[in-house]
Amino acid sequence: HEGVLEAAAVGFAHEESGEAVRMFIVRKDPALTEETLMAYLREQLTGYKIPAEIVFRDELPKTNVGKVLRRELR
């Protein structure tokens, strides 16, 4: 989505489905909402890939070489 600067997805334990996807988003467009992004993702992804949760952050944790530290997002 054009309003997203960076994104990272991680799995987490989900009460109903066992495991689900949580997506962390750094916005390029401050007006981007969870509803707008979810509508976009529903159009672009198959059902099982759609995140159960979206979390907006100011930045993503990264290593010294710029890789996202997904373990810190879990």
PDB file of N, CA, C and O in Angstrom:
ATOM      1  N   HIS A   1       0.857  -1.176   0.000  1.00  0.00           N
ATOM      2  CA  HIS A   1       0.000   0.000   0.000  1.00  0.00           C
ATOM      3  C   HIS A   1       0.897   1.231   0.000  1.00  0.00           C
ATOM      4  O   HIS A   1       1.923   1.264   0.680  1.00  0.00           O
ATOM      5  N   GLU A   2       0.511   2.218  -0.750  1.00  0.00           N
ATOM      6  CA  GLU A   2       1.350   3.414  -0.888  1.00  0.00           C
ATOM      7  C   GLU A   2       1.512   4.202   0.408  1.00  0.00           C
ATOM      8  O   GLU A   2       2.435   5.008   0.519  1.00  0.00           O
ATOM      9  N   GLY A   3       0.631   3.988   1.397  1.00  0.00           N
ATOM     10  CA  GLY A   3       0.732   4.681   2.673  1.00  0.00           C
ATOM     11  C   GLY A   3       1.629   3.991   3.681  1.00  0.00           C
ATOM     12  O   GLY A   3       1.769   4.457   4.812  1.00  0.00           O
ATOM     13  N   VAL A   4       2.246   2.870   3.276  1.00  0.00           N
ATOM     14  CA  VAL A   4       3.103   2.088   4.173  1.00  0.00           C
ATOM     15  C   VAL A   4       4.565   2.335   3.820  1.00  0.00           C
ATOM     16  O   VAL A   4       4.968   2.213   2.663  1.00  0.00           O
ATOM     17  N   LEU A   5       5.351   2.684   4.833  1.00  0.00           N
ATOM     18  CA  LEU A   5       6.784   2.866   4.645  1.00  0.00           C
ATOM     19  C   LEU A   5       7.510   1.539   4.826  1.00  0.00           C
ATOM     20  O   LEU A   5       8.336   1.158   3.997  1.00  0.00           O
ATOM     21  N   GLU A   6       7.194   0.831   5.923  1.00  0.00           N
ATOM     22  CA  GLU A   6       7.805  -0.464   6.221  1.00  0.00           C
ATOM     23  C   GLU A   6       6.761  -1.374   6.837  1.00  0.00           C
ATOM     24  O   GLU A   6       5.787  -0.914   7.432  1.00  0.00           O
ATOM     25  N   ALA A   7       6.982  -2.680   6.684  1.00  0.00           N
ATOM     26  CA  ALA A   7       6.065  -3.652   7.276  1.00  0.00           C
ATOM     27  C   ALA A   7       6.827  -4.914   7.639  1.00  0.00           C
ATOM     28  O   ALA A   7       7.803  -5.279   6.984  1.00  0.00           O
ATOM     29  N   ALA A   8       6.362  -5.578   8.699  1.00  0.00           N
ATOM     30  CA  ALA A   8       6.902  -6.877   9.095  1.00  0.00           C
ATOM     31  C   ALA A   8       5.754  -7.701   9.649  1.00  0.00           C
ATOM     32  O   ALA A   8       4.889  -7.189  10.359  1.00  0.00           O
ATOM     33  N   ALA A   9       5.758  -8.983   9.316  1.00  0.00           N
ATOM     34  CA  ALA A   9       4.707  -9.882   9.792  1.00  0.00           C
ATOM     35  C   ALA A   9       5.332 -10.967  10.657  1.00  0.00           C
ATOM     36  O   ALA A   9       6.394 -11.499  10.334  1.00  0.00           O
ATOM     37  N   VAL A  10       4.656 -11.292  11.768  1.00  0.00           N
ATOM     38  CA  VAL A  10       5.099 -12.368  12.652  1.00  0.00           C
ATOM     39  C   VAL A  10       3.895 -13.218  13.037  1.00  0.00           C
ATOM     40  O   VAL A  10       2.760 -12.740  13.068  1.00  0.00           O
ATOM     41  N   GLY A  11       4.164 -14.474  13.326  1.00  0.00           N
ATOM     42  CA  GLY A  11       3.107 -15.350  13.813  1.00  0.00           C
ATOM     43  C   GLY A  11       2.968 -15.212  15.319  1.00  0.00           C
ATOM     44  O   GLY A  11       3.938 -14.916  16.017  1.00  0.00           O
ATOM     45  N   PHE A  12       1.752 -15.431  15.817  1.00  0.00           N
ATOM     46  CA  PHE A  12       1.530 -15.416  17.259  1.00  0.00           C
ATOM     47  C   PHE A  12       0.452 -16.432  17.601  1.00  0.00           C
ATOM     48  O   PHE A  12      -0.367 -16.792  16.756  1.00  0.00           O
ATOM     49  N   ALA A  13       0.460 -16.893  18.853  1.00  0.00           N
ATOM     50  CA  ALA A  13      -0.534 -17.867  19.305  1.00  0.00           C
ATOM     51  C   ALA A  13      -1.903 -17.208  19.334  1.00  0.00           C
ATOM     52  O   ALA A  13      -2.085 -16.154  19.943  1.00  0.00           O
ATOM     53  N   HIS A  14      -2.860 -17.840  18.671  1.00  0.00           N
ATOM     54  CA  HIS A  14      -4.209 -17.301  18.575  1.00  0.00           C
ATOM     55  C   HIS A  14      -5.168 -18.286  19.210  1.00  0.00           C
ATOM     56  O   HIS A  14      -5.113 -19.484  18.933  1.00  0.00           O
ATOM     57  N   GLU A  15      -6.045 -17.783  20.062  1.00  0.00           N
ATOM     58  CA  GLU A  15      -6.968 -18.613  20.827  1.00  0.00           C
ATOM     59  C   GLU A  15      -7.835 -19.506  19.943  1.00  0.00           C
ATOM     60  O   GLU A  15      -8.017 -20.686  20.244  1.00  0.00           O
ATOM     61  N   GLU A  16      -8.365 -18.958  18.868  1.00  0.00           N
ATOM     62  CA  GLU A  16      -9.302 -19.708  18.025  1.00  0.00           C
ATOM     63  C   GLU A  16      -8.624 -20.544  16.945  1.00  0.00           C
ATOM     64  O   GLU A  16      -8.987 -21.702  16.740  1.00  0.00           O
ATOM     65  N   SER A  17      -7.651 -19.973  16.258  1.00  0.00           N
ATOM     66  CA  SER A  17      -7.067 -20.674  15.109  1.00  0.00           C
ATOM     67  C   SER A  17      -5.736 -21.359  15.399  1.00  0.00           C
ATOM     68  O   SER A  17      -5.189 -22.032  14.525  1.00  0.00           O
ATOM     69  N   GLY A  18      -5.209 -21.202  16.602  1.00  0.00           N
ATOM     70  CA  GLY A  18      -3.920 -21.796  16.938  1.00  0.00           C
ATOM     71  C   GLY A  18      -2.767 -20.845  16.686  1.00  0.00           C
ATOM     72  O   GLY A  18      -1.986 -20.550  17.591  1.00  0.00           O
ATOM     73  N   GLU A  19      -2.662 -20.365  15.457  1.00  0.00           N
ATOM     74  CA  GLU A  19      -1.645 -19.374  15.120  1.00  0.00           C
ATOM     75  C   GLU A  19      -2.226 -18.400  14.102  1.00  0.00           C
ATOM     76  O   GLU A  19      -3.025 -18.774  13.244  1.00  0.00           O
ATOM     77  N   ALA A  20      -1.809 -17.155  14.217  1.00  0.00           N
ATOM     78  CA  ALA A  20      -2.304 -16.123  13.309  1.00  0.00           C
ATOM     79  C   ALA A  20      -1.163 -15.157  13.000  1.00  0.00           C
ATOM     80  O   ALA A  20      -0.081 -15.243  13.580  1.00  0.00           O
ATOM     81  N   VAL A  21      -1.426 -14.245  12.080  1.00  0.00           N
ATOM     82  CA  VAL A  21      -0.423 -13.268  11.651  1.00  0.00           C
ATOM     83  C   VAL A  21      -0.715 -11.918  12.292  1.00  0.00           C
ATOM     84  O   VAL A  21      -1.848 -11.436  12.289  1.00  0.00           O
ATOM     85  N   ARG A  22       0.338 -11.322  12.842  1.00  0.00           N
ATOM     86  CA  ARG A  22       0.274  -9.947  13.353  1.00  0.00           C
ATOM     87  C   ARG A  22       1.210  -9.133  12.470  1.00  0.00           C
ATOM     88  O   ARG A  22       2.375  -9.489  12.291  1.00  0.00           O
ATOM     89  N   MET A  23       0.698  -8.046  11.924  1.00  0.00           N
ATOM     90  CA  MET A  23       1.493  -7.220  11.024  1.00  0.00           C
ATOM     91  C   MET A  23       1.833  -5.900  11.711  1.00  0.00           C
ATOM     92  O   MET A  23       0.962  -5.222  12.257  1.00  0.00           O
ATOM     93  N   PHE A  24       3.111  -5.553  11.672  1.00  0.00           N
ATOM     94  CA  PHE A  24       3.596  -4.289  12.220  1.00  0.00           C
ATOM     95  C   PHE A  24       3.868  -3.349  11.054  1.00  0.00           C
ATOM     96  O   PHE A  24       4.548  -3.708  10.093  1.00  0.00           O
ATOM     97  N   ILE A  25       3.327  -2.146  11.157  1.00  0.00           N
ATOM     98  CA  ILE A  25       3.374  -1.184  10.058  1.00  0.00           C
ATOM     99  C   ILE A  25       3.983   0.132  10.525  1.00  0.00           C
ATOM    100  O   ILE A  25       3.631   0.655  11.583  1.00  0.00           O
ATOM    101  N   VAL A  26       4.904   0.659   9.719  1.00  0.00           N
ATOM    102  CA  VAL A  26       5.388   2.033   9.874  1.00  0.00           C
ATOM    103  C   VAL A  26       4.734   2.812   8.739  1.00  0.00           C
ATOM    104  O   VAL A  26       4.932   2.504   7.563  1.00  0.00           O
ATOM    105  N   ARG A  27       3.960   3.816   9.103  1.00  0.00           N
ATOM    106  CA  ARG A  27       3.208   4.578   8.094  1.00  0.00           C
ATOM    107  C   ARG A  27       4.072   5.609   7.379  1.00  0.00           C
ATOM    108  O   ARG A  27       4.889   6.294   7.994  1.00  0.00           O
ATOM    109  N   LYS A  28       3.877   5.704   6.087  1.00  0.00           N
ATOM    110  CA  LYS A  28       4.417   6.822   5.310  1.00  0.00           C
ATOM    111  C   LYS A  28       3.382   7.943   5.336  1.00  0.00           C
ATOM    112  O   LYS A  28       3.719   9.125   5.408  1.00  0.00           O
ATOM    113  N   ASP A  29       2.115   7.542   5.276  1.00  0.00           N
ATOM    114  CA  ASP A  29       0.983   8.471   5.313  1.00  0.00           C
ATOM    115  C   ASP A  29       0.335   8.391   6.693  1.00  0.00           C
ATOM    116  O   ASP A  29      -0.275   7.372   7.018  1.00  0.00           O
ATOM    117  N   PRO A  30       0.451   9.440   7.515  1.00  0.00           N
ATOM    118  CA  PRO A  30      -0.111   9.409   8.867  1.00  0.00           C
ATOM    119  C   PRO A  30      -1.629   9.232   8.891  1.00  0.00           C
ATOM    120  O   PRO A  30      -2.187   8.882   9.931  1.00  0.00           O
ATOM    121  N   ALA A  31      -2.300   9.464   7.774  1.00  0.00           N
ATOM    122  CA  ALA A  31      -3.757   9.320   7.725  1.00  0.00           C
ATOM    123  C   ALA A  31      -4.193   7.872   7.478  1.00  0.00           C
ATOM    124  O   ALA A  31      -5.386   7.573   7.536  1.00  0.00           O
ATOM    125  N   LEU A  32      -3.247   6.973   7.206  1.00  0.00           N
ATOM    126  CA  LEU A  32      -3.579   5.571   6.950  1.00  0.00           C
ATOM    127  C   LEU A  32      -4.204   4.947   8.193  1.00  0.00           C
ATOM    128  O   LEU A  32      -3.651   5.042   9.289  1.00  0.00           O
ATOM    129  N   THR A  33      -5.361   4.308   8.015  1.00  0.00           N
ATOM    130  CA  THR A  33      -6.054   3.665   9.133  1.00  0.00           C
ATOM    131  C   THR A  33      -5.993   2.152   8.988  1.00  0.00           C
ATOM    132  O   THR A  33      -5.712   1.624   7.912  1.00  0.00           O
ATOM    133  N   GLU A  34      -6.260   1.474  10.086  1.00  0.00           N
ATOM    134  CA  GLU A  34      -6.308   0.015  10.071  1.00  0.00           C
ATOM    135  C   GLU A  34      -7.392  -0.478   9.112  1.00  0.00           C
ATOM    136  O   GLU A  34      -7.188  -1.455   8.392  1.00  0.00           O
ATOM    137  N   GLU A  35      -8.533   0.192   9.103  1.00  0.00           N
ATOM    138  CA  GLU A  35      -9.645  -0.212   8.236  1.00  0.00           C
ATOM    139  C   GLU A  35      -9.267  -0.108   6.754  1.00  0.00           C
ATOM    140  O   GLU A  35      -9.561  -1.010   5.970  1.00  0.00           O
ATOM    141  N   THR A  36      -8.620   0.985   6.381  1.00  0.00           N
ATOM    142  CA  THR A  36      -8.197   1.180   4.995  1.00  0.00           C
ATOM    143  C   THR A  36      -7.185   0.118   4.584  1.00  0.00           C
ATOM    144  O   THR A  36      -7.274  -0.455   3.498  1.00  0.00           O
ATOM    145  N   LEU A  37      -6.227  -0.137   5.462  1.00  0.00           N
ATOM    146  CA  LEU A  37      -5.200  -1.123   5.159  1.00  0.00           C
ATOM    147  C   LEU A  37      -5.786  -2.532   5.076  1.00  0.00           C
ATOM    148  O   LEU A  37      -5.419  -3.299   4.186  1.00  0.00           O
ATOM    149  N   MET A  38      -6.688  -2.881   5.987  1.00  0.00           N
ATOM    150  CA  MET A  38      -7.311  -4.209   5.957  1.00  0.00           C
ATOM    151  C   MET A  38      -8.124  -4.395   4.678  1.00  0.00           C
ATOM    152  O   MET A  38      -8.102  -5.476   4.089  1.00  0.00           O
ATOM    153  N   ALA A  39      -8.832  -3.373   4.245  1.00  0.00           N
ATOM    154  CA  ALA A  39      -9.604  -3.460   3.001  1.00  0.00           C
ATOM    155  C   ALA A  39      -8.665  -3.716   1.823  1.00  0.00           C
ATOM    156  O   ALA A  39      -8.967  -4.523   0.944  1.00  0.00           O
ATOM    157  N   TYR A  40      -7.541  -3.033   1.811  1.00  0.00           N
ATOM    158  CA  TYR A  40      -6.549  -3.229   0.754  1.00  0.00           C
ATOM    159  C   TYR A  40      -5.996  -4.653   0.785  1.00  0.00           C
ATOM    160  O   TYR A  40      -5.881  -5.303  -0.254  1.00  0.00           O
ATOM    161  N   LEU A  41      -5.653  -5.135   1.989  1.00  0.00           N
ATOM    162  CA  LEU A  41      -5.089  -6.481   2.122  1.00  0.00           C
ATOM    163  C   LEU A  41      -6.089  -7.554   1.710  1.00  0.00           C
ATOM    164  O   LEU A  41      -5.704  -8.565   1.121  1.00  0.00           O
ATOM    165  N   ARG A  42      -7.354  -7.349   2.008  1.00  0.00           N
ATOM    166  CA  ARG A  42      -8.383  -8.315   1.601  1.00  0.00           C
ATOM    167  C   ARG A  42      -8.483  -8.427   0.081  1.00  0.00           C
ATOM    168  O   ARG A  42      -8.796  -9.493  -0.451  1.00  0.00           O
ATOM    169  N   GLU A  43      -8.217  -7.331  -0.608  1.00  0.00           N
ATOM    170  CA  GLU A  43      -8.236  -7.342  -2.075  1.00  0.00           C
ATOM    171  C   GLU A  43      -6.992  -8.013  -2.657  1.00  0.00           C
ATOM    172  O   GLU A  43      -7.049  -8.612  -3.731  1.00  0.00           O
ATOM    173  N   GLN A  44      -5.875  -7.911  -1.949  1.00  0.00           N
ATOM    174  CA  GLN A  44      -4.590  -8.353  -2.490  1.00  0.00           C
ATOM    175  C   GLN A  44      -4.171  -9.764  -2.076  1.00  0.00           C
ATOM    176  O   GLN A  44      -3.433 -10.425  -2.808  1.00  0.00           O
ATOM    177  N   LEU A  45      -4.628 -10.236  -0.914  1.00  0.00           N
ATOM    178  CA  LEU A  45      -4.138 -11.498  -0.353  1.00  0.00           C
ATOM    179  C   LEU A  45      -5.221 -12.562  -0.282  1.00  0.00           C
ATOM    180  O   LEU A  45      -6.413 -12.256  -0.248  1.00  0.00           O
ATOM    181  N   THR A  46      -4.786 -13.816  -0.259  1.00  0.00           N
ATOM    182  CA  THR A  46      -5.730 -14.905  -0.003  1.00  0.00           C
ATOM    183  C   THR A  46      -6.087 -14.896   1.480  1.00  0.00           C
ATOM    184  O   THR A  46      -5.343 -14.351   2.296  1.00  0.00           O
ATOM    185  N   GLY A  47      -7.208 -15.489   1.827  1.00  0.00           N
ATOM    186  CA  GLY A  47      -7.759 -15.403   3.174  1.00  0.00           C
ATOM    187  C   GLY A  47      -6.812 -15.742   4.303  1.00  0.00           C
ATOM    188  O   GLY A  47      -6.751 -15.015   5.295  1.00  0.00           O
ATOM    189  N   TYR A  48      -6.063 -16.844   4.175  1.00  0.00           N
ATOM    190  CA  TYR A  48      -5.212 -17.264   5.292  1.00  0.00           C
ATOM    191  C   TYR A  48      -4.000 -16.355   5.491  1.00  0.00           C
ATOM    192  O   TYR A  48      -3.344 -16.433   6.529  1.00  0.00           O
ATOM    193  N   LYS A  49      -3.693 -15.507   4.531  1.00  0.00           N
ATOM    194  CA  LYS A  49      -2.556 -14.591   4.651  1.00  0.00           C
ATOM    195  C   LYS A  49      -2.940 -13.243   5.250  1.00  0.00           C
ATOM    196  O   LYS A  49      -2.062 -12.449   5.588  1.00  0.00           O
ATOM    197  N   ILE A  50      -4.212 -12.976   5.384  1.00  0.00           N
ATOM    198  CA  ILE A  50      -4.661 -11.695   5.931  1.00  0.00           C
ATOM    199  C   ILE A  50      -4.358 -11.666   7.426  1.00  0.00           C
ATOM    200  O   ILE A  50      -4.723 -12.598   8.142  1.00  0.00           O
ATOM    201  N   PRO A  51      -3.699 -10.618   7.909  1.00  0.00           N
ATOM    202  CA  PRO A  51      -3.339 -10.572   9.324  1.00  0.00           C
ATOM    203  C   PRO A  51      -4.558 -10.468  10.235  1.00  0.00           C
ATOM    204  O   PRO A  51      -5.557  -9.834   9.897  1.00  0.00           O
ATOM    205  N   ALA A  52      -4.449 -11.106  11.396  1.00  0.00           N
ATOM    206  CA  ALA A  52      -5.500 -11.009  12.405  1.00  0.00           C
ATOM    207  C   ALA A  52      -5.411  -9.672  13.132  1.00  0.00           C
ATOM    208  O   ALA A  52      -6.415  -9.141  13.607  1.00  0.00           O
ATOM    209  N   GLU A  53      -4.195  -9.137  13.211  1.00  0.00           N
ATOM    210  CA  GLU A  53      -3.968  -7.868  13.914  1.00  0.00           C
ATOM    211  C   GLU A  53      -3.009  -7.003  13.107  1.00  0.00           C
ATOM    212  O   GLU A  53      -2.106  -7.502  12.435  1.00  0.00           O
ATOM    213  N   ILE A  54      -3.227  -5.706  13.191  1.00  0.00           N
ATOM    214  CA  ILE A  54      -2.298  -4.723  12.629  1.00  0.00           C
ATOM    215  C   ILE A  54      -1.892  -3.795  13.765  1.00  0.00           C
ATOM    216  O   ILE A  54      -2.733  -3.267  14.492  1.00  0.00           O
ATOM    217  N   VAL A  55      -0.572  -3.608  13.899  1.00  0.00           N
ATOM    218  CA  VAL A  55      -0.029  -2.734  14.937  1.00  0.00           C
ATOM    219  C   VAL A  55       0.784  -1.652  14.239  1.00  0.00           C
ATOM    220  O   VAL A  55       1.707  -1.954  13.484  1.00  0.00           O
ATOM    221  N   PHE A  56       0.444  -0.402  14.490  1.00  0.00           N
ATOM    222  CA  PHE A  56       1.200   0.711  13.923  1.00  0.00           C
ATOM    223  C   PHE A  56       2.314   1.095  14.889  1.00  0.00           C
ATOM    224  O   PHE A  56       2.096   1.205  16.096  1.00  0.00           O
ATOM    225  N   ARG A  57       3.510   1.297  14.342  1.00  0.00           N
ATOM    226  CA  ARG A  57       4.677   1.691  15.140  1.00  0.00           C
ATOM    227  C   ARG A  57       5.378   2.857  14.451  1.00  0.00           C
ATOM    228  O   ARG A  57       5.203   3.092  13.256  1.00  0.00           O
ATOM    229  N   ASP A  58       6.179   3.580  15.237  1.00  0.00           N
ATOM    230  CA  ASP A  58       6.966   4.670  14.666  1.00  0.00           C
ATOM    231  C   ASP A  58       8.157   4.135  13.876  1.00  0.00           C
ATOM    232  O   ASP A  58       8.583   4.735  12.889  1.00  0.00           O
ATOM    233  N   GLU A  59       8.693   2.985  14.329  1.00  0.00           N
ATOM    234  CA  GLU A  59       9.808   2.342  13.634  1.00  0.00           C
ATOM    235  C   GLU A  59       9.832   0.866  13.991  1.00  0.00           C
ATOM    236  O   GLU A  59       9.222   0.444  14.973  1.00  0.00           O
ATOM    237  N   LEU A  60      10.534   0.094  13.193  1.00  0.00           N
ATOM    238  CA  LEU A  60      10.691  -1.334  13.450  1.00  0.00           C
ATOM    239  C   LEU A  60      12.078  -1.567  14.042  1.00  0.00           C
ATOM    240  O   LEU A  60      13.039  -0.912  13.637  1.00  0.00           O
ATOM    241  N   PRO A  61      12.195  -2.496  15.000  1.00  0.00           N
ATOM    242  CA  PRO A  61      13.522  -2.794  15.553  1.00  0.00           C
ATOM    243  C   PRO A  61      14.385  -3.467  14.486  1.00  0.00           C
ATOM    244  O   PRO A  61      13.917  -4.342  13.758  1.00  0.00           O
ATOM    245  N   LYS A  62      15.650  -3.050  14.402  1.00  0.00           N
ATOM    246  CA  LYS A  62      16.527  -3.571  13.349  1.00  0.00           C
ATOM    247  C   LYS A  62      17.912  -3.883  13.887  1.00  0.00           C
ATOM    248  O   LYS A  62      18.337  -3.356  14.915  1.00  0.00           O
ATOM    249  N   THR A  63      18.611  -4.763  13.155  1.00  0.00           N
ATOM    250  CA  THR A  63      20.003  -5.060  13.449  1.00  0.00           C
ATOM    251  C   THR A  63      20.862  -3.915  12.928  1.00  0.00           C
ATOM    252  O   THR A  63      20.362  -2.973  12.314  1.00  0.00           O
ATOM    253  N   ASN A  64      22.157  -4.013  13.184  1.00  0.00           N
ATOM    254  CA  ASN A  64      23.085  -2.980  12.706  1.00  0.00           C
ATOM    255  C   ASN A  64      23.137  -2.897  11.188  1.00  0.00           C
ATOM    256  O   ASN A  64      23.474  -1.852  10.630  1.00  0.00           O
ATOM    257  N   VAL A  65      22.802  -4.003  10.516  1.00  0.00           N
ATOM    258  CA  VAL A  65      22.833  -3.995   9.049  1.00  0.00           C
ATOM    259  C   VAL A  65      21.460  -3.735   8.442  1.00  0.00           C
ATOM    260  O   VAL A  65      21.300  -3.798   7.224  1.00  0.00           O
ATOM    261  N   GLY A  66      20.468  -3.443   9.281  1.00  0.00           N
ATOM    262  CA  GLY A  66      19.165  -3.023   8.780  1.00  0.00           C
ATOM    263  C   GLY A  66      18.105  -4.098   8.653  1.00  0.00           C
ATOM    264  O   GLY A  66      17.019  -3.826   8.143  1.00  0.00           O
ATOM    265  N   LYS A  67      18.392  -5.330   9.108  1.00  0.00           N
ATOM    266  CA  LYS A  67      17.369  -6.383   9.061  1.00  0.00           C
ATOM    267  C   LYS A  67      16.399  -6.205  10.225  1.00  0.00           C
ATOM    268  O   LYS A  67      16.798  -5.810  11.321  1.00  0.00           O
ATOM    269  N   VAL A  68      15.134  -6.498   9.983  1.00  0.00           N
ATOM    270  CA  VAL A  68      14.110  -6.371  11.023  1.00  0.00           C
ATOM    271  C   VAL A  68      14.303  -7.473  12.059  1.00  0.00           C
ATOM    272  O   VAL A  68      14.467  -8.640  11.705  1.00  0.00           O
ATOM    273  N   LEU A  69      14.283  -7.106  13.331  1.00  0.00           N
ATOM    274  CA  LEU A  69      14.395  -8.058  14.441  1.00  0.00           C
ATOM    275  C   LEU A  69      13.001  -8.564  14.793  1.00  0.00           C
ATOM    276  O   LEU A  69      12.346  -8.035  15.691  1.00  0.00           O
ATOM    277  N   ARG A  70      12.558  -9.587  14.079  1.00  0.00           N
ATOM    278  CA  ARG A  70      11.206 -10.113  14.286  1.00  0.00           C
ATOM    279  C   ARG A  70      11.012 -10.678  15.688  1.00  0.00           C
ATOM    280  O   ARG A  70       9.911 -10.611  16.234  1.00  0.00           O
ATOM    281  N   ARG A  71      12.069 -11.232  16.274  1.00  0.00           N
ATOM    282  CA  ARG A  71      11.937 -11.797  17.629  1.00  0.00           C
ATOM    283  C   ARG A  71      11.545 -10.728  18.648  1.00  0.00           C
ATOM    284  O   ARG A  71      10.900 -11.036  19.651  1.00  0.00           O
ATOM    285  N   GLU A  72      11.927  -9.485  18.401  1.00  0.00           N
ATOM    286  CA  GLU A  72      11.544  -8.395  19.304  1.00  0.00           C
ATOM    287  C   GLU A  72      10.095  -7.961  19.087  1.00  0.00           C
ATOM    288  O   GLU A  72       9.519  -7.276  19.932  1.00  0.00           O
ATOM    289  N   LEU A  73       9.513  -8.354  17.973  1.00  0.00           N
ATOM    290  CA  LEU A  73       8.120  -8.003  17.686  1.00  0.00           C
ATOM    291  C   LEU A  73       7.147  -9.047  18.233  1.00  0.00           C
ATOM    292  O   LEU A  73       5.949  -8.780  18.328  1.00  0.00           O
ATOM    293  N   ARG A  74       7.644 -10.224  18.591  1.00  0.00           N
ATOM    294  CA  ARG A  74       6.756 -11.297  19.065  1.00  0.00           C
ATOM    295  C   ARG A  74       6.262 -11.058  20.445  1.00  0.00           C
ATOM    296  O   ARG A  74       5.507 -11.870  20.980  1.00  0.00           O
TER     297      ARG A  74
END
